[in-house]
């Protein structure tokens, strides 16, 4: 019996020891390591005493142990976490703010010295205009940019700078500030190196990043919104780095907020998120499981996205630029649209947020053949396109006129790649998590972005194999990769600094001095001159100093249009600069611009209708120039007296009707009208007759333009930008009169025109208004600045059509002068034509 | 650790060591007796406190009695100073309470 009792006692003792051992597991490892055996001894003593007290005492003992564990174990875990954090925080490096500020000021100075004085081509006119009138640009609408830019413009207004220059300064400032954070991030990564080494490394990184061609070329004008994305990306990276040093959760939360706020500028800014998550995971994955992080971040993310509400609120006020018109019926539907990213809620706002208008092809399909798979050849070409842009970054002026891997430029790019490899390696060795974050951001913003964007064939890629321009992008798209090029530049800069450091160490060894000796560093300093290569070789191409080309182009086009004229345009470059000069500089606000690619979107047709309708009595459209009211008046103030005389000094009266006097139902019908002319179709527009050739595909654009001509011919002068595919399809070319940079439809009884014969009619026009064209070309047009200097290149080959337009005009003038026997006049036009063709 | 950071448990642990070195169980029992069972330390609470007191330099490990294999602890000079200051603070509090007739006068 006693033996059995002994066995039971032994088993009970073992069991209770094992149970206590389980309770010990609740405590932090460090505590267990130091005191587990003592605690077991204490337990043994407590148990021995409790046994004497019987079952009740033993039960009380276990309750006491359980209670003690429940109370003290969490406290010990919390204390252990604090001890770990304190161990990490025993040294929180202070950022080199002075160095960063100097670097940022240097970058700002560079961009200011090369700043565009006015608008530029492509989207610059659109963005400067929407900033000024608080309008809505093309989808996704960029509400954060609009609000920021307008506030910025107002803030700088006491300085007396023109509107365009103020908005361009926003781009420069954002980019400069981005480089401040880039400096801080790189400098921190280079610790524990000495201050000089860190500053040299960070400065080289900033220099290569800021002078990368696309970064520079986008920072000295506000052509896009990506400099804001650059700023938020660099800020988020820095906040993550700072969180690592301080373990202050608020910094991570701030990074999340900034990133999501950036989404309301452009989704580009969100692409840094995977890199930051990877960084946090590599430093302390438990931070990602922090309930406080998610509980605080989620409401802030919702708050950040609320900036999108600007779109429906402002759209309802009918701003003069109101692309996609994201008006909503209720705040609730607008909110649903925002927080479901367009999956639910207000249809118009959803269409804007999801960029429905652009009908982006799926990643798996060929953008040129919807439904067909995206082949390896196309994917390879998309990466070749990216390589082309990479090749531009470091030495754009080398064989600059050969934008496709011209001259020695690829060799320089290869050298830069080697520097990037050296810089990446140095970064990895100095600060692995930061290098991982940098590399992940690079991957997302370059290679992954190429795959996501799924472009058509690049503007210049495979032109021989695919001559159809519709199979190619309409312009070069290097700007999409701006942030990636900045990050490549940073690594290249680090590579240069690494070479310098190694050279200094070798020199020091030979000189038998210590490695950090100033003499050895100075001796190796010439290597740092490599960091100035992009600055020197990109300046001529990136600078926009004295570049009035786009602004003057817009002025010259609008002056080619007679009072209250309609101007039918083809795309960005013959529309957005015109929007700028009308709405910001208030030049020729009377002209109705009809941007044909937008016509099939009914929102645009409605806006054209409403902006050109006659004003009600007592309504002055100039009371609020930021909104669509009615037809704006023609004013003689800004018109050259010779042009007024050439127009016959008539007091132009406002038209009585809109250019599109149709109701919503009729506009909807026109927007849906596709057909093929099964036979020749005769059209009549007042006294004008035209024929649509059999087999011509007639699209909604053609239907709308035909309706405009039908409604306005005889009431308003109707002009087309040249060449005009829609005028050709509608058979109107034979009535086209060359007037300055446009074609005008010949009006009844118009005389004094020089008729053109033969094939030349297709390019020159059927007639030339010699008097008007000569007056415009000689006395009215403004051509100044950079474009007049043959030493300065025409940077963007994708808009070579602009100088070609001038060239075409002068060709028409020369031919007309020849036909009239005016040799002097012809020679003058030929000289001007050759000037423009030679750009 | 300043006097202001001393919790009642920690103060009584230091008090228990004021008489001389002791091992964990002895400290536990001394505290229970001293407080008439009001403070009953569990192993987790006791050794969590001992760990912090060691890190703060208020107690240190010492050799136990001959033949005793258990780890013993004793007050350091700093620890003695801390517990003395805390005791004087509590004494001042008690005098304050006596002055307000919240406690009986000395000797009564």
Interface residues (C-beta under 8 A of the other chain):
Chain A: X23 X27 X31 X34 X35 X38 X39 X41 X42 X43 X45 X46 X64 X65 X67 X68 X69 X71 X72 X73 X75 X76 X79
Chain B: X23 X24 X25 X28 X40 X41 X42 X43 X44 X45 X46 X47 X48 X50 X51 X52 X70 X71
